[in-house]
Structures are given as structure tokens and as C-alpha cells.
Amino acid sequence: MSSRTVFITGSAKGIGAACAREFAKKGYNVAVNYLKSREKAENLKKELEAAGADVTLYGGDCKDEIRVREMISAAEKKYGRIDVLVNNAGISLIKLFTETSAEEWESVFANNLKSAFYCSKAVCRGMINAGGGAIVNISSMWGLHGASCEVAYSAAKAGMIGMTKALAKELALSRIRVNCVCPGVIDTDMNASLDAETVNGLKEEIPLSRFGTPDEVAKAVVFLAEAEYVTGEILTVDGGLTV
């Protein structure tokens, strides 16, 4: 068992799973949270354990405050402390603003922003008692710039950026650093539904002429988790799209 532990929300697939792999390479114990993708989470666990990592699965909804407390408490009991929290869980919604229902708006905010609030709050006490830690929030370039037909998603991700900046100031004296990664267009399930015309159009707009990979985002997450004199920063990983 390593002396360092990371808890990653929504980490059975995509960017979350890539983060799990990258932290495992760095020698961390990895706490993998999932909601519906149990099989993928179990396969990821087998993969990382085969490479020598200590991995524990925690099934649960991160917008359920009680379940979040249970998962964090269980991870702390097993590993002694949580050194890094990665708030990755979230959903998207592509829909005209005028056709977005109140229920859809609330769902996007609950899955993307409320979950980060619950998880961050749950780890804070343990990190304070342990003398420090790191929180990395996964936002989006749309949280910085806004996207047409993704108003709810853009607003929730913008909230994560504001939360990052404010919480970084509040927790700095407790030696807890809070940073944020804003991915651009990444080759994940979330973007798998895009048609060929949209994909080609986006690639033409990206200076590096391609979509990013989950592994590339994960490297940025690990960097911020370990950069001891960096806090309150927003790191955009988008191939130059928003330059």
C-alpha cells in the first residue's frame, strides 16, 4: 500500500479512468468512484492491480451527500487519509436554452457542481487534520467561454471555476491546494455522438488540428495535484482552441 491516496469521482471510464491510470503510475492508492458503469470499474480495477496498484471501488451517486460521506469515510478508514480529490463526475446537455426544462437544469447543476461541493466538503476535514492535500476540479473550456445550446452545462462548469478560485483562498492556510482543469474537445463517450461534419469542423478550429485524449487531460490533473506552489489556477487543455 502506498503512502498517498487519490479519490476520483466518475472514474470508471473516460477522463476519470485516465486519471486513475496516471495516478497509479505515480504510485498512488486509487479510490475509483462509479455510478452506473460497474463492469468498466471492475475491469479498470483488474488492470491497475495487475500493474501493482492498490485499488478500491466505491459505487455511489456523488450528488447524494450521505453516500458521498460514506464513500469518503470508507476510503479514509482503509488508506488512512485522502491526499488528492479529483472532482470529475458530471453530465452534459446539448439543448436550446428555451427548451431546457427546470428539471434538466437542476440535474446538470446537481451532477456537475453540487457533486463537487459535497465531495470537497467531505474531504476537507481529513485533509485539514492531515496537514494538507489537493483538490482538482474538472471543468470545461465552455465554463470559461460558454457554448451555444449548452447553457446549463456552461453555467455549471463556470460555477466550478468560481468555486475553485474561492475555495483555494479559503483553504490555503490549511495547506490544501485547489486547482481546475478545463478540457477542450476530448475524444470521450461524451463527444462520441458528434456527427462527422461537426467533428471535422471542430478539428479545423483547433490549432493542433485534432481532439485531445483523456490521457493528456490526466497528465494535467496529476501536475496540478503535485505542483506544491500552485493553487487557484485554471489550466486549459484544449489544443489551443480558446487561445
C-alpha positions as CSV (number, residue, x, y, z in Angstrom):
1,M,0.0,0.0,0.0
2,S,1.3,3.4,-1.0
3,S,1.5,6.4,1.4
4,R,-0.5,8.5,-1.0
5,T,-4.2,8.1,-2.0
6,V,-6.3,9.7,-4.6
7,F,-10.2,9.6,-4.7
8,I,-11.5,10.2,-8.3
9,T,-15.2,10.7,-8.9
10,G,-16.8,9.3,-12.1
11,S,-13.7,7.3,-12.8
12,A,-14.9,4.1,-14.5
13,K,-14.3,5.5,-17.9
14,G,-13.1,8.5,-20.0
15,I,-11.1,11.2,-18.3
16,G,-11.7,9.7,-14.9
17,A,-10.3,6.3,-15.8
18,A,-7.3,8.0,-17.5
19,C,-6.7,9.9,-14.2
20,A,-6.8,6.6,-12.3
21,R,-4.2,5.1,-14.6
22,E,-1.9,8.2,-14.4
23,F,-2.1,8.4,-10.6
24,A,-1.5,4.6,-10.4
25,K,1.7,5.1,-12.4
26,K,2.8,7.6,-9.9
27,G,2.4,5.1,-7.1
28,Y,-0.9,6.3,-5.5
29,N,-3.5,4.1,-4.0
30,V,-6.6,4.7,-6.2
31,A,-10.2,5.0,-5.0
32,V,-12.4,4.6,-8.0
33,N,-15.9,6.0,-7.8
34,Y,-18.6,5.0,-10.3
35,L,-22.4,5.2,-10.6
36,K,-23.7,3.0,-13.4
37,S,-20.6,1.6,-15.0
38,R,-19.8,-1.1,-12.5
39,E,-18.4,-3.5,-15.1
40,K,-16.0,-0.9,-16.5
41,A,-14.9,0.0,-13.0
42,E,-14.2,-3.7,-12.2
43,N,-12.2,-4.1,-15.4
44,L,-10.2,-0.9,-14.6
45,K,-9.5,-2.3,-11.1
46,K,-8.1,-5.5,-12.5
47,E,-6.0,-3.6,-15.0
48,L,-4.4,-1.3,-12.4
49,E,-4.0,-4.1,-9.8
50,A,-2.2,-6.2,-12.5
51,A,0.2,-3.2,-12.8
52,G,0.8,-3.2,-9.0
53,A,-1.6,-0.6,-7.8
54,D,-3.9,-0.8,-4.7
55,V,-7.4,0.0,-6.0
56,T,-10.7,0.1,-4.2
57,L,-14.1,0.6,-5.9
58,Y,-16.8,2.9,-4.4
59,G,-20.2,2.7,-6.1
60,G,-22.4,5.7,-5.4
61,D,-24.0,8.9,-6.6
62,C,-21.9,11.9,-5.9
63,K,-24.9,14.2,-5.8
64,D,-26.1,12.2,-2.8
65,E,-24.5,13.9,0.2
66,I,-24.9,11.0,2.6
67,R,-23.5,8.5,0.2
68,V,-20.5,10.8,-0.5
69,R,-19.7,11.0,3.2
70,E,-19.9,7.2,3.4
71,M,-17.5,6.7,0.5
72,I,-15.0,9.3,1.7
73,S,-15.1,7.9,5.2
74,A,-14.6,4.3,4.0
75,A,-11.6,5.4,1.8
76,E,-10.1,7.3,4.8
77,K,-10.6,4.3,7.0
78,K,-8.8,2.0,4.6
79,Y,-6.0,4.2,3.5
80,G,-5.5,6.5,6.5
81,R,-6.1,9.7,4.5
82,I,-7.0,11.1,1.1
83,D,-4.2,13.2,-0.3
84,V,-5.9,14.2,-3.6
85,L,-9.6,14.5,-4.6
86,V,-10.4,14.8,-8.3
87,N,-13.9,16.1,-8.9
88,N,-14.6,14.6,-12.4
89,A,-18.2,13.3,-12.2
90,G,-20.6,15.1,-14.4
91,I,-23.0,15.1,-17.3
92,S,-23.6,17.2,-20.4
93,L,-26.8,18.6,-22.0
94,I,-27.0,19.8,-25.6
95,K,-30.3,21.6,-25.9
96,L,-31.7,25.0,-26.8
97,F,-31.9,27.2,-23.7
98,T,-35.6,28.0,-24.4
99,E,-36.4,24.2,-24.5
100,T,-34.4,23.3,-21.3
101,S,-36.7,22.3,-18.5
102,A,-36.2,23.3,-14.9
103,E,-35.6,19.6,-14.1
104,E,-32.9,19.3,-16.7
105,W,-31.2,22.5,-15.5
106,E,-31.2,21.2,-11.9
107,S,-29.9,17.8,-13.0
108,V,-26.9,19.3,-14.8
109,F,-26.1,21.5,-11.8
110,A,-26.5,18.6,-9.3
111,N,-24.3,16.2,-11.3
112,N,-21.6,18.7,-12.1
113,L,-21.5,21.3,-9.3
114,K,-23.4,20.0,-6.3
115,S,-21.4,16.8,-6.5
116,A,-18.1,18.7,-6.4
117,F,-19.4,20.7,-3.4
118,Y,-20.3,17.5,-1.5
119,C,-17.1,15.7,-2.2
120,S,-14.9,18.7,-1.5
121,K,-16.6,19.3,1.8
122,A,-16.3,15.6,2.7
123,V,-12.5,15.5,2.3
124,C,-11.7,18.9,3.8
125,R,-11.8,17.8,7.5
126,G,-9.5,14.9,6.9
127,M,-7.1,17.0,4.8
128,I,-7.0,19.7,7.4
129,N,-6.2,17.2,10.2
130,A,-3.5,15.6,8.0
131,G,-1.9,18.9,7.3
132,G,-2.8,19.4,3.7
133,G,-4.0,18.0,0.4
134,A,-5.0,18.8,-3.1
135,I,-8.4,19.1,-4.9
136,V,-8.5,19.2,-8.7
137,N,-11.8,20.1,-10.3
138,I,-12.6,19.1,-13.9
139,S,-14.5,22.0,-15.5
140,S,-14.6,22.7,-19.3
141,M,-13.5,25.3,-21.8
142,W,-17.2,26.1,-22.1
143,G,-17.1,27.1,-18.4
144,L,-14.7,29.9,-19.5
145,H,-16.2,30.9,-22.8
146,G,-19.8,29.5,-23.0
147,A,-21.3,27.3,-25.7
148,S,-24.4,27.8,-27.7
149,C,-27.0,25.1,-26.9
150,E,-25.1,24.2,-23.8
151,V,-26.1,27.0,-21.4
152,A,-26.8,24.7,-18.4
153,Y,-23.6,22.8,-18.9
154,S,-21.6,26.0,-19.4
155,A,-23.1,27.7,-16.4
156,A,-22.4,24.7,-14.1
157,K,-18.8,24.4,-15.3
158,A,-18.3,28.1,-14.8
159,G,-19.5,27.6,-11.3
160,M,-16.8,25.0,-10.8
161,I,-14.2,27.6,-11.8
162,G,-15.6,30.2,-9.3
163,M,-15.7,27.5,-6.6
164,T,-12.0,26.7,-7.4
165,K,-10.8,30.3,-7.0
166,A,-12.8,31.0,-3.8
167,L,-12.0,27.6,-2.1
168,A,-8.3,28.0,-3.0
169,K,-8.2,31.2,-1.0
170,E,-10.2,29.8,1.9
171,L,-8.2,26.6,2.3
172,A,-4.7,27.9,1.6
173,L,-3.8,28.4,5.3
174,S,-4.7,24.7,5.8
175,R,-2.2,23.8,3.1
176,I,-4.9,22.5,0.8
177,R,-4.5,23.5,-2.8
178,V,-7.5,23.8,-5.1
179,N,-7.0,23.9,-8.9
180,C,-9.0,23.3,-12.0
181,V,-8.5,21.7,-15.4
182,C,-10.7,22.9,-18.3
183,P,-10.6,20.3,-21.1
184,G,-11.4,21.3,-24.7
185,V,-12.8,18.8,-27.2
186,I,-11.6,15.4,-25.9
187,D,-12.1,12.0,-27.5
188,T,-14.5,10.6,-24.9
189,D,-18.0,9.0,-24.9
190,M,-19.4,12.4,-24.2
191,N,-18.4,13.5,-27.7
192,A,-18.9,10.2,-29.4
193,S,-22.3,11.3,-30.7
194,L,-21.0,14.2,-32.7
195,D,-21.5,13.7,-36.5
196,A,-18.7,13.7,-39.0
197,E,-19.4,17.2,-40.2
198,T,-19.3,18.6,-36.6
199,V,-16.1,16.7,-35.9
200,N,-14.3,17.9,-39.0
201,G,-15.4,21.5,-38.3
202,L,-14.1,21.4,-34.8
203,K,-10.8,20.0,-35.9
204,E,-10.4,22.8,-38.3
205,E,-10.8,25.3,-35.5
206,I,-8.3,23.6,-33.2
207,P,-4.7,24.9,-33.8
208,L,-3.3,21.4,-33.1
209,S,-5.9,20.0,-35.6
210,R,-7.1,17.1,-33.5
211,F,-9.2,16.2,-30.5
212,G,-7.4,15.7,-27.2
213,T,-7.1,12.4,-25.4
214,P,-8.2,11.5,-21.8
215,D,-4.5,10.7,-21.1
216,E,-3.5,14.2,-22.0
217,V,-6.0,15.7,-19.6
218,A,-5.0,13.2,-16.9
219,K,-1.4,14.4,-17.1
220,A,-2.5,17.9,-16.4
221,V,-4.6,16.8,-13.5
222,V,-1.6,15.0,-11.9
223,F,0.6,18.0,-12.5
224,L,-1.8,20.2,-10.6
225,A,-2.2,17.6,-7.8
226,E,1.6,17.6,-7.2
227,A,2.5,21.3,-8.0
228,E,3.1,22.4,-4.4
229,Y,3.2,26.1,-5.1
230,V,0.2,26.3,-7.4
231,T,-3.3,27.0,-6.2
232,G,-6.4,28.7,-7.6
233,E,-5.2,28.1,-11.1
234,I,-7.4,27.3,-14.2
235,L,-5.4,25.2,-16.7
236,T,-7.0,24.9,-20.1
237,V,-6.2,21.7,-22.1
238,D,-7.7,22.3,-25.5
239,G,-5.1,22.2,-28.2
240,G,-5.1,26.0,-28.5
241,L,-8.8,26.2,-29.3
242,T,-9.5,29.1,-27.0
243,V,-6.3,31.0,-27.4
